[in-house]
Amino acid sequence: KPRCTMEVCASSTCADGSGQSGDNHTVFTDGAEAGYVVLSDGMGTGSSASAESSMVVSLFRRLVSSGVDFRSAIKLINSVMVTKSGEENFATLDALRIDLDDCGLTVIKSGAAATLIRHRGSVLKVTAPTFPIGIYEQSEVFTRECSFEEGDIVIMFSDGVSEGAYPFIKELLLGGDDLRLMVNEICRKAPVFNPNIHADDVTVIGVKVTA
């Protein structure tokens, strides 16, 4: 049995006038020692964006749970997205891989927004200059190994949360440990920090490891 367990909280809102979010996420373990939290943001909003992000999330989970290395899984998903039709089909992939034996954290990104990590009283921002899945035939995957231990917190979100919200998120991270409160507050305040006239779907996920 793994030494650690993941506590995960999520909150989301749909863009104005859209009855369905273009974001999808999932949480699972690979049957061995790793837990995954995966978030995908489809192109645009509504049902078509939701279909794209849902396919990315479900394929990633199915492949990794079947024993496929996550890098190979992303390459396969990218091939499916590129060849699916003549239209543009792409979605971001933002994932955390947590080793549930030693709390080792790997941040995995393809075109995704930043991830904020609270570790030992400071906050680290992880960004990746990569493109979403499905744009090019050769997929781009960014990975980073990060220091992580019991009590640390990760906040991940779709690009409906603008960079202007980062200082507010940092303040929440340094001010407490209530995951549910954090994700709800970030989601609720996201429109305040969004400089765009047209709102985007917002999904915020908080992750903490406990022994």
GUMARDREN-987855 format. One record per residue (C-alpha): residue in three letters; residue number from 1; x, z, y. Coordinates in nm, 4 decimals. Last residue first. Example, Ala and Ser with C-alpha at 12.3 -4.5 7.8 and 13.67 -1.06 7.14 Angstrom:
BEGIN
REC    aa     i          X          Z          Y
REC   Ser     2     1.3670     0.7140    -0.1060
REC   Ala     1     1.2300     0.7800    -0.4500
This chain:
BEGIN
REC    aa     i          X          Z          Y
REC   Ala   211     0.0515     0.4895     1.0438
REC   Thr   210    -0.1131     0.3226     1.3421
REC   Val   209    -0.0484    -0.0199     1.4934
REC   Lys   208    -0.2221    -0.1312     1.8123
REC   Val   207    -0.3789    -0.4646     1.9028
REC   Gly   206    -0.5920    -0.5631     2.2013
REC   Ile   205    -0.7742    -0.8943     2.2226
REC   Val   204    -0.9186    -1.0603     2.5333
REC   Thr   203    -1.1338    -1.3742     2.5225
REC   Val   202    -1.2494    -1.5516     2.8378
REC   Asp   201    -1.4254    -1.8870     2.8610
REC   Asp   200    -1.3433    -2.0620     3.1871
REC   Ala   199    -1.4892    -2.0261     3.5346
REC   His   198    -1.5165    -2.3232     3.7682
REC   Ile   197    -1.4090    -2.2447     4.1240
REC   Asn   196    -1.0566    -2.1579     4.0149
REC   Pro   195    -0.8705    -1.8615     4.1652
REC   Asn   194    -0.9469    -1.6366     3.8637
REC   Phe   193    -0.8567    -1.2746     3.9472
REC   Val   192    -1.2118    -1.1556     4.0092
REC   Pro   191    -1.3423    -1.3648     3.7202
REC   Ala   190    -1.1180    -1.1703     3.4761
REC   Lys   189    -1.2523    -0.8257     3.5816
REC   Arg   188    -1.5022    -0.7850     3.2966
REC   Cys   187    -1.2670    -0.9240     3.0323
REC   Ile   186    -0.9796    -0.7040     3.1468
REC   Glu   185    -1.2085    -0.3981     3.1606
REC   Asn   184    -1.3537    -0.4600     2.8139
REC   Val   183    -1.0099    -0.5201     2.6620
REC   Met   182    -0.8667    -0.2023     2.8101
REC   Leu   181    -1.1619     0.0279     2.7360
REC   Arg   180    -1.1677    -0.0779     2.3717
REC   Leu   179    -0.7930    -0.0282     2.3354
REC   Asp   178    -0.7964     0.3281     2.4741
REC   Asp   177    -0.4281     0.4225     2.4978
REC   Gly   176    -0.3764     0.4995     2.8656
REC   Gly   175    -0.2273     0.4231     3.2064
REC   Leu   174     0.0725     0.2042     3.1237
REC   Leu   173    -0.1368    -0.0612     2.9544
REC   Leu   172    -0.4075    -0.0476     3.2219
REC   Glu   171    -0.1508    -0.0922     3.5010
REC   Lys   170     0.0065    -0.3843     3.3145
REC   Ile   169    -0.3359    -0.5466     3.2823
REC   Phe   168    -0.3921    -0.5113     3.6583
REC   Pro   167    -0.0473    -0.6571     3.7309
REC   Tyr   166    -0.1269    -0.9478     3.4926
REC   Ala   165    -0.4650    -1.0402     3.6459
REC   Gly   164    -0.3200    -1.2897     3.8938
REC   Glu   163    -0.1730    -1.4779     3.5993
REC   Ser   162    -0.5240    -1.5971     3.5130
REC   Val   161    -0.7449    -1.4815     3.2258
REC   Gly   160    -0.9555    -1.7816     3.1210
REC   Asp   159    -0.6314    -1.8931     2.9579
REC   Ser   158    -0.7174    -1.7045     2.6385
REC   Phe   157    -0.5947    -1.3491     2.5859
REC   Met   156    -0.3416    -1.1284     2.4094
REC   Ile   155    -0.2768    -0.7594     2.4767
REC   Val   154    -0.0278    -0.5837     2.2489
REC   Ile   153    -0.0001    -0.2040     2.2287
REC   Asp   152     0.2727     0.0347     2.1109
REC   Gly   151     0.1627     0.3594     1.9444
REC   Glu   150     0.3520     0.2989     1.6205
REC   Glu   149     0.6420     0.0625     1.6762
REC   Phe   148     0.7309    -0.2768     1.8165
REC   Ser   147     1.0489    -0.4540     1.9202
REC   Cys   146     0.9743    -0.8237     1.9482
REC   Glu   145     1.0637    -1.1273     1.7364
REC   Arg   144     0.9776    -1.4461     1.9212
REC   Thr   143     0.8258    -1.7672     1.7954
REC   Phe   142     0.7417    -2.0903     1.9763
REC   Val   141     0.5875    -2.3778     1.7821
REC   Glu   140     0.5747    -2.7389     1.8954
REC   Ser   139     0.3995    -2.9868     1.6680
REC   Gln   138     0.5330    -3.3382     1.6198
REC   Glu   137     0.2486    -3.5892     1.6302
REC   Tyr   136     0.1651    -3.4846     1.9838
REC   Ile   135    -0.1513    -3.3455     2.1433
REC   Gly   134    -0.3127    -3.1845     1.8378
REC   Ile   133    -0.1908    -2.8261     1.8745
REC   Pro   132    -0.1370    -2.7088     2.2297
REC   Phe   131     0.1898    -2.7772     2.4143
REC   Thr   130     0.4827    -2.5359     2.4507
REC   Pro   129     0.6466    -2.3574     2.7437
REC   Ala   128     0.6119    -2.0104     2.5824
REC   Thr   127     0.5452    -1.6794     2.7556
REC   Val   126     0.6068    -1.3206     2.6467
REC   Lys   125     0.5544    -1.0496     2.9095
REC   Leu   124     0.7100    -0.7114     2.8297
REC   Val   123     0.5630    -0.3837     2.9569
REC   Ser   122     0.7546    -0.0555     2.9684
REC   Gly   121     0.6794     0.2947     2.8425
REC   Arg   120     0.8290     0.2646     2.4951
REC   His   119     0.6773    -0.0762     2.4202
REC   Arg   118     0.3714    -0.2211     2.5907
REC   Ile   117     0.3383    -0.5894     2.5087
REC   Leu   116     0.1752    -0.8587     2.7224
REC   Thr   115     0.1126    -1.2038     2.5744
REC   Ala   114     0.1119    -1.5147     2.7929
REC   Ala   113    -0.1315    -1.8035     2.7523
REC   Ala   112    -0.1124    -2.0425     2.4577
REC   Gly   111     0.0295    -2.3928     2.4224
REC   Ser   110     0.1520    -2.3295     2.0690
REC   Lys   109     0.2522    -1.9659     2.0300
REC   Ile   108     0.3681    -1.7181     1.7649
REC   Val   107     0.4686    -1.3600     1.8529
REC   Thr   106     0.6425    -1.1804     1.5645
REC   Leu   105     0.6177    -0.8017     1.5420
REC   Gly   104     0.7991    -0.5753     1.2927
REC   Cys   103     0.5860    -0.2667     1.2245
REC   Asp   102     0.8088    -0.1662     0.9249
REC   Asp   101     0.5681    -0.1873     0.6302
REC   Leu   100     0.2746    -0.3569     0.8016
REC   Asp    99     0.4876    -0.6479     0.9179
REC   Ile    98     0.2857    -0.7747     1.2133
REC   Arg    97     0.2315    -1.1443     1.2783
REC   Leu    96     0.0671    -1.2136     1.6123
REC   Ala    95    -0.0919    -1.5470     1.6899
REC   Asp    94    -0.1801    -1.7747     1.9806
REC   Leu    93    -0.2776    -2.1314     1.8932
REC   Thr    92    -0.4063    -2.3633     2.1628
REC   Ala    91    -0.6537    -2.6406     2.0966
REC   Phe    90    -0.6492    -3.0180     2.0783
REC   Asn    89    -0.8710    -3.3092     1.9980
REC   Glu    88    -0.8412    -3.6238     2.2064
REC   Glu    87    -1.0566    -3.8970     2.0596
REC   Gly    86    -0.9521    -4.1517     1.8010
REC   Ser    85    -1.0418    -3.9130     1.5243
REC   Lys    84    -0.9026    -3.6389     1.2985
REC   Thr    83    -0.5488    -3.7828     1.2902
REC   Val    82    -0.3908    -3.5636     1.5574
REC   Met    81    -0.5913    -3.2526     1.4669
REC   Val    80    -0.5127    -3.2806     1.0951
REC   Ser    79    -0.1431    -3.3356     1.1632
REC   Asn    78    -0.1370    -3.0331     1.3946
REC   Ile    77    -0.3001    -2.8206     1.1259
REC   Leu    76    -0.0303    -2.9218     0.8771
REC   Lys    75     0.2499    -2.8430     1.1224
REC   Ile    74     0.0878    -2.5084     1.2039
REC   Ala    73     0.0711    -2.4165     0.8347
REC   Ser    72     0.4363    -2.5085     0.7875
REC   Arg    71     0.5321    -2.2657     1.0627
REC   Phe    70     0.3007    -1.9984     0.9158
REC   Asp    69     0.4600    -2.0209     0.5708
REC   Val    68     0.1950    -2.1181     0.3149
REC   Gly    67     0.0974    -1.8424     0.0696
REC   Ser    66    -0.2735    -1.9106     0.0289
REC   Ser    65    -0.3587    -1.6538     0.2961
REC   Val    64    -0.1369    -1.8524     0.5347
REC   Leu    63    -0.3250    -2.1760     0.4598
REC   Arg    62    -0.6759    -2.0304     0.4803
REC   Arg    61    -0.6081    -1.8291     0.7953
REC   Phe    60    -0.4475    -2.1214     0.9756
REC   Leu    59    -0.7281    -2.3543     0.8662
REC   Ser    58    -0.9941    -2.1122     0.9933
REC   Val    57    -0.8283    -2.0564     1.3320
REC   Val    56    -0.7518    -2.4229     1.4020
REC   Met    55    -1.0972    -2.5371     1.2871
REC   Ser    54    -1.2703    -2.2746     1.5000
REC   Ser    53    -1.0650    -2.3784     1.8032
REC   Glu    52    -1.1755    -2.7392     1.7689
REC   Ala    51    -1.5413    -2.6621     1.6943
REC   Ser    50    -1.5593    -2.4165     1.9856
REC   Ala    49    -1.4259    -2.6771     2.2268
REC   Ser    48    -1.6959    -2.9191     2.1097
REC   Ser    47    -1.9654    -2.6497     2.1313
REC   Gly    46    -1.9002    -2.5351     2.4876
REC   Thr    45    -1.5890    -2.5319     2.7032
REC   Gly    44    -1.2839    -2.7468     2.7722
REC   Met    43    -1.0155    -2.8017     2.5077
REC   Gly    42    -1.0364    -2.5275     2.2451
REC   Asp    41    -0.8771    -2.1840     2.2863
REC   Ser    40    -0.7410    -2.0298     1.9662
REC   Leu    39    -0.6689    -1.6645     1.8865
REC   Val    38    -0.5065    -1.5282     1.5699
REC   Val    37    -0.4292    -1.1685     1.4688
REC   Tyr    36    -0.2251    -1.1536     1.1495
REC   Gly    35    -0.1243    -0.8710     0.9148
REC   Ala    34     0.1806    -0.8932     0.6916
REC   Glu    33     0.2996    -0.7146     0.3760
REC   Ala    32     0.1442    -0.9136     0.0939
REC   Gly    31    -0.2168    -1.0271     0.0750
REC   Asp    30    -0.1799    -1.2330     0.3926
REC   Thr    29    -0.3748    -0.9887     0.6046
REC   Phe    28    -0.6571    -1.0942     0.8369
REC   Val    27    -0.7888    -1.0941     1.1944
REC   Thr    26    -0.9695    -1.3949     1.3431
REC   His    25    -1.0260    -1.5579     1.6791
REC   Asn    24    -1.2319    -1.8317     1.8427
REC   Asp    23    -1.2498    -1.9556     2.2014
REC   Gly    22    -1.4714    -2.2440     2.3216
REC   Ser    21    -1.7490    -1.9937     2.3840
REC   Gln    20    -2.1080    -2.1045     2.3385
REC   Gly    19    -2.4018    -2.1033     2.5790
REC   Ser    18    -2.2039    -2.2604     2.8594
REC   Gly    17    -2.3531    -2.2558     3.2085
REC   Asp    16    -2.0844    -2.0304     3.3488
REC   Ala    15    -1.8013    -1.9839     3.1001
REC   Cys    14    -1.8653    -1.7586     2.8022
REC   Thr    13    -1.7483    -1.3980     2.7769
REC   Ser    12    -1.5232    -1.2180     2.5293
REC   Ser    11    -1.4056    -0.8743     2.4123
REC   Ala    10    -1.1798    -0.7859     2.1210
REC   Cys     9    -1.0463    -0.4660     1.9622
REC   Val     8    -0.7879    -0.4465     1.6811
REC   Glu     7    -0.6371    -0.1400     1.5121
REC   Met     6    -0.3784    -0.2540     1.2612
REC   Thr     5    -0.2672    -0.0428     0.9652
REC   Cys     4     0.0778     0.0839     0.8733
REC   Arg     3     0.2581     0.2008     0.5579
REC   Pro     2     0.1351    -0.0895     0.3472
REC   Lys     1     0.0000     0.0000     0.0000
